[in-house]
Amino acid sequence: MHLRLLPLVLALCAGSAQADLFKDPQWQSWLDAGKTADLARAAQARAKAQPDDDQAVVALAMAAVDDNDAARLEASLPALQACAEKRPQAICSYALGRVHGQQAMAASVFRMPGLASKTREYFAQAVEQDPLLFEARSALAQFYLIAPGFAGGSAAKARALAAEARQPEQARLVRFLVAAQDKDWAGAERELAGIRAGEDRTLQRELRNGWMRLGAELVEQKSLAKAKAVFETVQRDNPQHAAGPYGLARVALESQQPDEALRLLERCRTLDGADRYPLDHRAGQALIAKGDKAGAKAALERFVQNKRSSPRNVEEAKKLLASLA
């Protein structure tokens, strides 16, 4: 079960870095915003004109990961492997780790260990090739923290990744991951509070992810006032991103304010990154609270059919659908 959680956590927590994956700022912006159709379209055009363009190869793979498209994931492997073997560079190794990690989510118990091993190996290779590529360092740290020992998991190795980080902010971010996994939430908050992202948009993204994870834990603990303050800060610092309003919608749901939750969820849909959050799942919960069973059923069915939806949220949504029947 731990291995099945690995790809999900990597998908949620990876995606920010000290050095962007893509040289083209527009491509990086599309990836950050979850606009993978635009990214894939541009990458396909470039790959057609320049088949060996590594940026296009990686972009197509990352779009497939984001869309959780099994056929495109498999199709991305030959070009990625050629990139990693013939023109070794960290972004290709990292992308291979992400593809194999995503494949592990749907793999049989027989294939999963092999895919998990490849995931770890490629992330480690990427860290070695470019120690400043935080996507790789973060993903490898999460692997070590989440995978069981027999599959290569090791909290000590995750801590070593923090100690070896060449930049203080990277070290703090990895220490945050370690503290969060240990459920040392006070320590996790201290690490986040000590990070100064400045104008570095990549640090801003990673810091946003960290605060969202902390806020979600506060919601689970029913510390709603503190969670609200965290999400309000995220919203203030990231006004064009869906993260803050989504977090506030969760607080509204837990506070028995379904109308406010629905308002915030609708606002999320107009902002960057909206596709990365389970908006229809939360909308279904809010509509159930309002007594709108038909509306809830429609929202939950949309969510279950969405390939991007996380397995854990899908399982919860299916239970809600069953209760409506």
N, C-alpha and C positions, 0 to 999 in steps of 0.2 A: 504493500500500500504506500510505503514511503516513496518508492520509485515512481509510482503513478502521480504523486503530487509534484515531483520535480519539474516536469515541463511546464506545468501551470504556474508555479512560482517564478520560474525563469521568464515566462512570458509576461507576468505582471511586473516583475521588478527590474528586468533588464531594459535597455533602451535609452540609456544616457551615458555620457562619457566625458573625459577630459579632451579627447580628440574625436570629432564627429566621424561617423562611419563614412559619410559621403562628402566629396569635395564640393559638389554643387549644393549651395545653401537651400535651393528650392527642393531638392530631393530629400535633404535632411529634414526640412520643415514638413514635407508630406509624411515622412516616416513618424516623426514626433506626434503629428496630429492624427495619425491613423488613417490617412487618406491614401490607402494602398492601391486603389484603382488608378489614381493619377501617377503614383510612383511606378507601378508595373507598366503602365502605358508608355511612359517616357523611357523606361529601361528597355522595353521590347524594341522600341524604335532605334535606340542606340545599339543594342545587341545585333540587330539586323544589319546595321551599317558597319559595326565593328564587333565581330563575334568574340574576340578575345578581350574585350573591355571588361576588366575586373569589377569596376564600379557597377556596371549593368548586371553582371553575374550575381553580385551580392545583393543588389536591389531586388532582383526577381526572387531570390531566395527569401529575403526578409519579408517581402510582400506575401509570399506563400505561407510563411510562418504566421504572420499576423492574421491572414484569412483562414488559417487551419485547413488548407486545401491539400488533401493527401496526394492527388495526382501531380499537382505542381511542386509539392515538396520533393517527391521522387524524381521528377523531371529536372529539378535544379541540381541534383547531386553530381552528375558527370562534369559539368562546367565548373562547379565549386571545387571538386577534387583536382581537376586540371590546374585550377588557379593555385590551390594549396601546394601541389606537388611541383609544378613547373615554374611558378612565379611566387614563391612562398611569401606570404604577408599575413599580418594578424587578422585583417578583416575577413579574409577567406576562411581562415581556421575558425574564427568566432562564428561565422555564418554556418559552417558545417556543424558546429556544436549545437547551434539553435535548431537546425533542421532535424538532426538526430534526436534532440531532446523532444521536439514536437512530435516526431514519429513515435517516440516511446509512450506518449500519452495514450495512443490507440493500439499499442502493440500487445501481442499475447504475452503471457507470463514466460514463454520460452524465448521470445525475441527481446523482451525488455532489458534483461541484464546486458546483452551485447550492445544494444543501443545506448544504454546508460554509460557503459565503459567508453564508447566512442565519444559521447558527449563530454565526459570528463577529459579525455585525452586531447580533444580539439580545443577546449577552453584553456587547458594548461599550455598547449602549444601557442595559442594566441597571446597569453600573458608573457610567455618567454620572448615571442617575436616583437611585441610592443608593450612594455610595462606600463605605458601611460594610457592604454586603451581600457577605460574603466568598465565598459560593457563586459569585457572578458574577465577582468578581475572580480567584478561583482558576481557574474554568473558562476565562476569557479568557486567563489566563497560560498554561494548559496548551495551549490552541489555538495560541497564538503559538509555544510551544516545540516542538510536535509537527508541526504542519502545514508542508509545504514552502513555500519562499518564494513560488512562483507562486500559492499559495492564501492568502497573507496571513501566513504564518509569519514570526516575527522574534524572535530572542532579545533584541534590544535593546528591543523593545516590552514583552516580559515583564519585563525589569529595570526599565523605566520604571513598570510597574504596582506594583512593590515600592516604588520611590522615592516614588510618589504616594500610597501608603497612609497614611491619617490616623492609624492606630494602630500602634505599634511591633510588636505581636505579629503583625498582619497582614503587615507588611513582612517580618518574619522567615520567616513561612510561605511567602510568595511567593519569597523568596530560597532557601528550601529546595527549592522546585520547580525553580528555575533550576539549582541545584547538582546536584540529582539527575539532571536531564536531561543535564548536562555530565559525569555520572559522577564528580563531585567528592564522593565519599562522606564524606570527612573534613569537608569544608565543610558538607555537608548535615547531618551529625551535630551540628556546632557550632551550626547555626541552631536545630535542634530542642532541643538542650540549653539554649539561652538563653531558651526560651519559658516563661513563667510563666502557666499557665492559671488558677490559683486555683480559684474556685468557678464560673467561667464554663463552663457545660456545652458551649457551642458551641465554645469554644477547646479544651476537653478532647477533643471529637470529632475536630477537625482534627489535633490533636497525635497522637492515637491512629492516625489514618490515616498520618501521616508516619512514625511509628516502625514501623508495619507494613510500609511500603514499604522502609524501611532494613533491617529484619529479613529481608525476602524477598531483598534483594540480598546480605546476608551468607550466607544459605543457598546462593544461587547460587555464591558465592565459596568455599563449603565452610568458612566461618569459623563452625562450628557452636556452639562454646562462646560466642562473642560473640552470635550470633543468639539462642541460648537465653536469655542474660541480658536481651536486649532484649525478648523475648516474655514473660519472667517479669515484667518491669516493667510491660508493657502489661496483663498479667493482674492484677497487684496494684492498678493504678490504675483498672481497669475490670472489677471482679469479676463483674458481671452481663452482660458482653458476650462474644461468641464469639471475638473477635479473638485474645486471648492464647492460649487453648487451641488454636486453629487453627494459630497460628504454632508452638507447641510440638509439635503433631502433625507438622508438616513437618520439624522438627528430628529427631523420633523416626524418621520415615521414612528420612531421610538417614543416620541412625545405625544402620540395620538393626535397628530395634526396632518391628516391625509391630504387635505386641500393644499396646504403649504408644500407638502412633499411633491405633489403633482405639478405645482407651479414651478418648483425648482428643477424637476426632472425635464419639463418642457424647455426650460431655459438651457439646460445642459445640451439639448439636441442641436442648438445653434452654435455651440462652441467647439473649439479644437479638442480632439481626444475623446469625443463623445462615444465613439464606437468601442472604446476600451472599457466602458463601464456597463454593468447590467441594468440599463435604464428600464427596459420593459419588465424585468423581474421585479424591480422596486415599484414600478407603476402598478403592476398586478397586485402587489401587497397593499398599496394605498387604495386601489379601487375595491378590493375586498373589504377594507376597513370602512369604506363609504357605503357598502352594500350593493355595489354595482358588479354583480357576478358576470354579466355578459361582457362588460368592458374588461374585467380582470381576466376572463378566459381568453379573450382576443390578445391581450398584451402578453400573457404567459405563453400562449402558443407561438407567437412571434419569437419570443425569446428562446424557447426550446428548439425552434427550427433554425436559429442563427448559428452558423458554424463557428463564429467567434466566441460564443458563450462558453464560460468556464464549466467544467464538469460538475463542480460542487454546486454552483448556482443552478445548473440545469436540474440536478437531482432535487434540490429544494423546490424549484418551479414545478416539477412533475408531481411532487407531493401536494402542492397547492392545487394543481389542476384536478388531481384525484379527489381532493376534498370538495371541490366545486361540483363534481359529478354526483 
